[in-house]
Amino acid sequence: MPYTRRHVLRLGTATLVVAAAPAVSLPALAAAVVTADLVVYGATSAGIAAAVTARRLGRTALIVEPGAHVGGLSTGGLGMTDSGVKAAIGGLAGEFYRRVYAKYNGTAVTPTSPARFTFEPHVAAVIFDELLAEAGVPVYLNTRMTGVTMAGNRIGEIVCDSGQVFRAPMFVDATYEGDLLARAGVGWTAGREANSVYGETINGVQLRSGHQFNRFVDPYVTPGSVASGLLPGISAAPVAPAGSGDGRIQAYNFRMCLTQAANRIPFAKPAGYDAIRYEPLARYVQAGYTGPFFTTHQVGGGKTDSNNDGAFSTDFIGQNYAYPTASYAARAGMVDEHRVYQQGLMWFLANDPRLPASIRSATASWGLAADEFTGNGGWPTQLYVREARRMVSAYVMTEADCRGGRVAADSVGLASYTMDSHNCQRVVVSGGLKNEGDVQIGVPQPFGISYRAIVPYESQCANLLVPVCLSASHIAYGSIRMEPVFMILAQSAATAAHLAIAAGSAVQQVPIAALQARLRADGQLLTWPLTAPGEIIVDSSTSAGVTRAGVWLTSTSVAGYHGPDYEHDDNTNKGVNRLRFTPTIPTAGSYQVFLRWTSHANRASNVPVDVCAGGTVTTRTVDQRTGGGQWVSLGTFSLPAGSSPSGASVLIRTEATNGYVVADAARFVPA
């Protein structure tokens, strides 16, 4: 951790790092028994958010991290944040992304600073270091929990392999695996529920088209010979009925930080490389597939956040089922297996003579960024644990919450990403190779996460909060499991811990009204839609105030829209298709006018938009490939009272546009 003004103490195999001035003296922090108001297990982005929040509320807090890495996935390669509706990210999470913008632009951070959601791993690490330093949060690295001592229904202390014991009135489990909650005897599950368990429709077994083999690939060692056996990584079991439950979890991978810079680190052939692992991909290419084989999303500095893309890519499908409950040693072995698989994949793509030269040269043009993960040869230090244990508590977040069919009154944060599951197994269907488990279904708008979903049943544990492995079904967790949401829930968890300490109560007894009031005061967003006094929203789904020319199609395929859906021109009838939003303005005056759309690479980057204001027409050009899922300002205009299109309206045109044009909603806010 590149702290400035830091203290580093070696405690056996563990390391205590304290930046700036700690709230507790260094000898006390190095003692055999260490006490604090809040002990956080896991130095993920959530763990950092929880500890920093506690310190800002005047409490002492420390982080115990079983590994050597700080920041979780946010510093481990996930530089293109899966954020859904960015406007729904508030509080400390929103501050983190404003700090990212400030770091790249050399500006001060304020509550109204712009946010940036793409970043290089080392930039995120610096920002987390600064947050920890400013708050004076001690971080115990390489300190693994070996036991938990319970006092009735409360955690009394956690015992670690460093020989130290950590005691506190309140604890937060911020691990991706849910290790502390399991040690404390809290109920949990793993795998996929059947649809029937919570009345869902897209949980359990799902054989869909996403990241799927769309050409025939023979799954057998000797093509056409069932007797020769299946290639590695392919399940011999018949595919279960759609919607049935099982213990499988979505695939893990590493989010690589790649570059095409001259000093890139070439893809090396790892020790343990086994060419047979990539035989399905070789056959897929021989069948005519030309890619993509991994994503190359730019995050800054000429670098990428490179993720799984396609039927056979960086996801090591089916090789992580035992991970959630495995020992630390066994997990380390699985992490190494994932590394060997993925490094071997990249070497295969860049070198195997069975592949066309075009694929090999295109892959070899990339390499690992030499200035990232410098202590690990440029390879990410954090495996993407997309899902492990999930707590089962008094409120289980389900598909109904994501779709808006159920609304939690005790919301402590918002989520908004697509209900997303990567593939869970590789199977044989009609003699050919298929992937199973991929789901990508958008949510209509941001939704609240129940406080009861981040606390256990009181009878099980009265002083533990769980912002990462929270109570949710597999498919609902697929929407919630994003780094911004983990930071949001961690801030809320630490705030609840603060209130529980003050009242001497169980976390389950914290008054929701008091918790929500404090969270709102600290910038947390709890309900959607966000409203401004006197604002007027005209949505494409309403008949009032919406007029169309040509043909517009409704869709929900890309998340971030306002209302139940959005509309698009189907990339046809250019110049004919038009859609106008006309508000009813109650009082003449100055209004800031906003437009909303959902972003995608297939959108038009040159959409003409006319703002009509009292007979004056101002034309803006908007890029719908970016800026989706938020209100984008078109400017401030003087609007007359009434509902005349010439008096006040927003017209979306399609002339000469270079992609799909989206019409979602317009918003008018008194200036």
N, C-alpha and C positions, 0 to 999 in steps of 0.2 A: 504494500500500500504506500503510494508516494506522498505520505503526510509531510507537511512542513512543521517544524517545531514539535517533533514527536518524541515520545518516550517509548522505548522498546525493551521489554523485560522477557528473558527466556525463563520459562517455567517448566523444566523438564523438556518434554517434546512439544509443549505448547508455547505460544508467543502472545504476550499481552502488548497491544499497541494502543497508546493513548495520545491523541493529538491535542495540542493546546493545553489548557488547564482543566484537569478532570474535576468532577464534583466531589470525588472521594480521594483521599491521599494515596499516593503510589504504594506505600507499604501496606495499606489496607486492601488495595486491589490485588496485591501479590500474596495476601495471606491465604492460609488453608481454607478459611471460611470467609466468603465475600458476600456482603449484603448490599442490597439496593432496593429502591421502591419497585422497580420493574426489571425483571430479567427476561431478555429476548433470546430465544434460541433460533439461530439462523441469521447470517448477515446478508440475506437477500435484499433486494430493493425494499421489500416490505419490512424486513427487520430494521433496516436503517431508518425508514420512515417512522416506525413505532418508537424507537429509542430517541430520535431527534424530537418527536412530538412530546414525549414524556419530559425531556429536558426543558423544552420551551414552556411547559406547564409548571415548571419548578420542581419536578421530581428527579431523583437520581435514577439512572438507567445504565445498563450495560448490555453488550451483545456477546453471546457465546456461539462461536462458529466452528463446526466440526472439521471444516477444510481450511485451505489457505487462501480462498478467494472471497473477495468482498464485492457485493453488488449484484450477485446472482446473474441472471440472464441479461440484465441491463448493461452490465460491464463485460458480459461473456459472449458478445457477438450479435445480440438482438438489437441492432442499431436502427432498424426500421420498425418503429413501435407499432404493433397492432393495436390501434387506439379506438377504432370505431368512430363515434361522434366526438371530435376533439373538444367541442364546446361543453361537453358533460364532464370534463376533467377539471376538478377544482382542488382547493387546499394545497397541501404540501406536494402532491403529485404535479399539480399545475405549476407550482413554483419550480420544481425540478426541470420541467421542459422550458420554462422561461429562462432558467439559468443556462440551459443548453444554448438557447438563442443568444443570450448575453455573452457567453464564452466565445461563440463564433463571430460575433459582431463587435466585441470590445465595448459593450455598453453596460450600464448599471441595471440591476434587476429591481423592478418595481411591480406592484400588483397589477399594473396595466401593461407591462412589457409584453411584446409578442412572444409566442412559444415556438419552439422548433422540435419536431418529433423524429428527426433523423440525426444520427451522431455516430462518430467513431468510438469504439470501445474505450480507448484511453481518455477521451473527453468525459464520458460518463463517470469513469473512475475518479478523475480529478474532482468532479462536482460532488460526488458522494464523499470523497475525502474532506472536501471543504465543509460540507454539512456536518459531518462527524466532528471535525475540528472546532467549528463554531460552537457546537453544542457541548463539546468536551465529553464525548461518549467513548468509554473504553471498549475495545474489541478484543476478545480472546480468540486467537486463531489456533487451528489444529487442536481444538479442545472438544473431545467427543463425549457425549453423555453416555454413562454406563448404567445409571439407575436414577430412579425418582423416589423420593420419600414422601408418602402421603400422610397427612394428618386429618383423618376423617375424609371429607370430600374436598380437601384443599391440598395443593402441592406445597409441601414444606420446603423442599430443596431438591436441586438436581445435582447428582454426583458425576464427576467427569474423570476421564482417564489421566488427566494431569495431576490428579490427587486433590484437586480443589472441589469445594462444595459451594454452590451458589444459592443463596436464600433471598426470598422476597415475598411481600404480600401479594404480588401479582406477577403473572407470567404470560408471555406471548409466544406461541409456536409460529415462527415465520419461515419454517423449512418448506421446501417443495414436496417433501415426503410425508409430513405429519408425524415425525418421530416422537416429539414430546407429547402430543395428544395420546398416542398409542401407549406410551410408557405410563401415562397418568390414568389409564383405564377408561378413556373416553371412547364411545362407540364410533366405529368407522366402517367404511366399505371400500371396495376397489373393483374396477371392471365396469361392465355395462348392465344397467337394469333392463329388464324387459319393459316394453311399452306399457304393459298392463299394471306395473307397480305404481306409477304416478299418473296414469292416464295420459301418456305422451304418444307421439306419433313418429318420432325420428330417433328414438333411443334404440339400444340393442343392435342386432345384426342388420347391416345396411349394405346391400350390394348395388352401388350407384355408379355414375359415370365419371366422378371426379378422380383425377390422378389414376386413371384406369388404362389397362391395356386395350387399345382400340384396333389392334391387329392380332391375328392368331399367333400365339407363342406356345410351343410344345413344352410341357412341364417336366418331361421325363429325361433321365440321364441319357438314355439312348432314344432319340426322337421316335415316337410311335410305339415304344416298348414299355408297357405298364410294368412288366416284370423287372425292368432295369431300375426301378425305383424313381422317386421324385428328386428333383434338384434340391439343393439346400434351401431352407427357409420357406418351404411350401408345405402347407398343412395337408395331411392325408385324410382328415375328417371331412365328411360331407358338410356343405354349408347349411347351417341351421335355418329355420324359418325366419323370415324378415320380422324384426322387432323382438326377437327372443333375446334373453339376457345371457351373459357369460362373464368369465373373469378376465377377458382380454382388455388391454388398454391401448390407447393410440400410440403410434410409434414415436420414438425419440430420434434426435439427431444432434449434430453440432451446427450452430449458425456460424459459417465461416466468414471471415473478413478477408476478401480477396481484392487484388489490384492487378492492373496491367502495367504498373510502373516498372522501370528497368531494374530496380533493385528487389523485385519480387522474389519470394522463395519458391522455387519450382516444386511441383508435386512429386514427392518421393515415394518409392515403393516401400511400404512398411514391412517390418519383420512380422512374419505370420501371414503374409499375403497369400490368398488362395484363389486362383483364377476361376475355379468352379462357382464361386459365389456370384460371379457376374455373367455367367452363361445365359440366364434369361435376358439380360440386357443385350448381349451380343446377338441373340436370336431375334430380339425385338428390332434391332437396327437392321439385321439382315432381311427382316420382313418389310422394311421401308421406313422405319421411324428415324427421323433426323434431329430430334430434340424438341424442346429444350431438355437439358439434363439437370440443371440447377438454376436458381434465380441469380440475377446480378443487380439487385436493387441498390442504387447509389445512396450512400449515407454521408458523403463528404470526404474531402481529401483524396479523391480518386479511388475510393474504397467502396466495398459492397457489404451488405448483409445478405449472404447467399444461403438460400433455404432449399428445401425439397421442392421439386417441380417435375411432375410427370409420374408415369407408372412405376419406373425404376429409377430411384434417385437417392438422395442422401438419407432418407428415413430408413432405419434398419428394422424393417417391419417384422413383428412377431418375436423379437429378441429381448423384450423388456418385461415380460409378464411377472417375473419373480422380483423385479427391482423394488417395488414399494416396501416389501417386508424383509428384504435381504439385509444381512449384516453390512457394516461399513466395508469390511474386507471383500465380501462378495460383490457389493456395489462397485467397488474400485475395479474389480475384474470385469464387470459388465461395461463400465465406462471405457475400459481399455479395448474391449471387443468392439464397441461402437466406433472408437477412434480408428482401429485397424480396418474395419469395414469401410469407413468413409474415406480415409486416406487411400485405401486400396482402390476404391471407386474412382477417385480423382486420377490416380496413376493409370488405371485401366483406360479411362476416357482419353488421357493424353498420350498413351503409348501402345495400347494393344493393336497389333498389326491387323487383326480381324476387322477393325473399325475403319471407315473411310478416312483418308488423309484430312479431309475437311473438318471432321469431328475432332481428330487428334490435334490438329493445329489450332483450332478454335479454343479447345480446352487448355492447351499449353500456353496460350496467350495470357492466361490468368495464372496467378500464384498467390501465396499467402503474403499478407502485408508484413514487411520486415519490421515495422515499428509498432506492431500490435502483439500482445502476448509474448513479449520479448524473452521472458523466462521460460517459455514453453515452445520455442521454435516457431512462433507465429501461429500455433494451433490454439483454438479457444480452450479456456480453462473450465468452462461450465457446460456440461451436457444439458440439452434442452429436455428437461423432465416435464413433459406437457401435462402429465396427470399421474398421480400416485394414490395415496390414501385420500379419502374424502370423509370428513366427519359426518355423522348422522345425528342431528339435534332436533330441537322442537320445531324448526322451520327448515324444510328442504326446498331449496330453490329448484324449480323445474321449468320445463318448456312453457308452461302457462305463464310464469313470471316473465320469461323472455319475450313472449308474444303479446304481453299486455293483457292477458285474460285474467290475471290475478295481480293485485298491487299490494305490496307490503306497506302497512302504515308506519312501521318502525324502520324505515329506510335509513341506512347510514352511509350510503354512497351509490353511485350509478355505474352500470355497465352498459355497453352498447354494441359490442362486437358481434359479428355473425356467430350463430351456433355452429361451431367448427370442431370437427374431429378428423384427425388424420387417419389413414388406414390402419386397421388393427391386425389383419392377417392376409396372407397370400394363399389362394385356394385354387382348386381345379373345378371349372364349370364347363360342362359339355366337352371335356377333353382338352380344354385350353386354359391358359393361365389368367387369373383375375385377382384383383385386390378387393378387399372387403373392409368396410368401416368408415370410408370417407363420407362426411356430411358437411355441407356448406350452405346453410339456410340463414338468410338475413333476419334481423329483428326490426320491427316497425319503427322503434324509437328507443332512446335510453330508458332503462328500467331500474327501479330501486332494489337494493339488496337488503334483506331483513337483518336487523341486529341479532335476532335469534339464530340466524344462520352462521354467525361467527362466534357464538358461545355454546358450550356443551349444555346438556341437561344439568341442572344444578345438583342433582343427586350424584352425578358422576364427577363433576369438578366445578367448584365455585369461584376459582381465581385464575382461570385460563381463558385466553382469547385466541382465536384461530382465523387470521385474515387471509391465509393462502389456501390451506386444505379445508376450506369451509364446507358447510353442509349443502350439497347440491347433487342433483343427478348427473350422470355422465354427460348428457347432451347440454344441460344448462351450464355445467362447469366449462364446457367448450366455448361458451360466450364470455364467461366471467374470468377465465384464466389468463388475463392479460396483465402485464407489468404495471400499467397505470392504475388498474383496478386494485391490484394487490397493495400498492402504496396508499390508495384512497382508504381501503378497509383497514390498513395498518394504522393510519392516523386516527381513524374512528375507534379502533381497538384500544390504542394508548389513551385516548381521551376518556373512554369508558373506564379504563383501569384507574385513571386519575380520580374520577368521580367516585368509584367504588372505594378507593383508599380513604378519600375524604369522609365518606359516609360510614366506613367500616362495614360495608355490605358485600354480598356476593355480586359478581358481575351481572348475574341474571336479574338482580333487583335494582339496577341503575335506572332511574326514571327516564323514560325515552324522551319526554318533552325537554328535560334539562340537557340531556345528551345532544339532542338535535339542535337546541339553541346554541350550545357551545360550539358545535361543529360548524353551524352556519356563520357564527361570529369569526371563525378561523378560516373561512373561505370554502368550506366543503359544500358541494352541491348534492342535494338529497332527493329532489323531485324533478320531474320533467313533464311538460316543457318548461324551460326557464322563461319567465315572463317579466317584462318591464312595464311600469305604470303607463296605462293608456295605449299599449301596443295593439296593433291590428295585424293579424296573420290571415292571408288568403291562401288556402291550400288547394292543390290540384284536384283533390278528391271531392271538394264541395262544388255544388252547382252555382251557388251565389258568388258572383264576382269573377267567374272564370269563363272565358269565351275562347273558342278554338276555330282555326281554319285548317283544312286538310284532315289527316288521320293521325291520332296520337294513341299510343298503346300504353297500358298500365303495367307496372312491374314492381317486384319486391326483391329482385335478385342481388342487388348491391345495397349493403346496409348504409344507414346514415340519413335516411329520408325523414321528412316531417309527415305526421299523419299516417294513414294506413298503407300508402304506396306512393309512387311517383309515376310520371309519364315520360315517354320518349318518342322521337319521330321515326324510329326504326331505320334511321339513316337513309331515308328516301324522301321523295317529293320536296327536294330542297327549294326554298323560296315560296312553296305553297303552304307547308305546315307552319303555323304560327299559334302561339298561345298567349293570352293576355290575362293578367291578374288586375282586377279593379277593386280597390277597397272602398268602403264607406267611411269617409273622413268626418268625424263628428264636429271638429272645430278647426277652422283654418289656422295654419301656422307652419313652422319649420318641422320637418320630419326627416329622420334618417331612414333611408330605404335600403333593404337587404334582399338578397336573392339566395336561394338554396338549391343545391343539386347533389347528386351522388357521383363520386369520381370513379373513373376507370380508364384504362389505357385506350379503350375504343371510343372514348368521348371526343367531341370536337374541342379544339383548343382556341377557336376563333368565333365564339357565339355572339352575334350582335344582340344587344339588349337595349331597348328604348325606354327611358323613364319619361313619362309625360307628366308635366307639372304646370297646370294652369295655362295650357296652350303652348308651352315651351317643351321641346323634345330634346333630351340629352341622350346620346348613344354611348354605351360602354361596350367593350369587348371582354368577355369572360372566358377563361380557360377551364373547361370542365374536366380536364384530366387531373387537376389538382384542386385542393380546397373543398372537397366534398364533405358532407355531413356537418356543415357549420353555416352560420349566417354570414354571407360575404357582403360587405357594405358597397353600395353603388354610389353613395354620397348623401348629402343633406340637401333637401329641396323644400321650397315653399309651396305647400299644397292647399288648394281651396277646399271648403267643406262640400260634402256631397259624394255622389258615386258615379261621376261621369268619367269615361275612359280618357277623354281629353283633359279633364281636370286633374286626375291622379290615377296612374296605372303603370304597370310594367309589362312591356311586350317582348316576348322571346321570339326571335326570328331565326330562320334556318338558311338564308341565302348563302351559298358558297361555303358552307361549313364543312369541316374536314373530318367528320365523325358523327356519332350519335349525339343528338341534342336532347338534354333532359330538362323537363319542367316539373319542379316539385312544389315550391311555395315561395311567396313573397311576404315580407314583413315591413311594417311601417311603425316607427317608434318616434314619439314626440321628442324633438331635440331639446 
